[in-house]
Amino acid sequence: AVSFDSSWKTRGFYFNLGFGSAISALTKKILDYELLNRICEKCARWSAKRREENLDDYQKWYDSHKANCRINHTGSSQSMEPAAAKLIWNRSVEKHKLCYTTFIGEGDSKCFQQVCEM
């Protein structure tokens, strides 16, 4: 059995940084985790510089930056928790040689439903 839980940087319905983890119910050890970002500080700085006015400079910078860009989630804040759960469950066999069979989670999240639909 695996317990899934998540947290995010700010309270409320709009957040840019989320964290999900899978914890073994037997050993209480973290099996896997996923950090999801909706923003990148470096990209935000370019946005503040009005990238449209400096499109050529921006494109050169972005080409060198995109491999290290921290944005890895483009959905809504509310979709971060199920997205993290799906990523963790999808790679469980490959990464840990484990097939998670029992999901323990909060009753108010959509994670269980999303994982079952995979």
Secondary structure, DSSP 8 states (H G I E B T S, - for coil): -EEEEEEESSSSS--SEEEEEEEETTT--EEEEEEEES--HHHHHHHHTTTTTTHHHHHHHHHHHGGG------S-GGGHHHHHHHHHHHTHHHHHS-----EE--TT-SHHHHHHT-
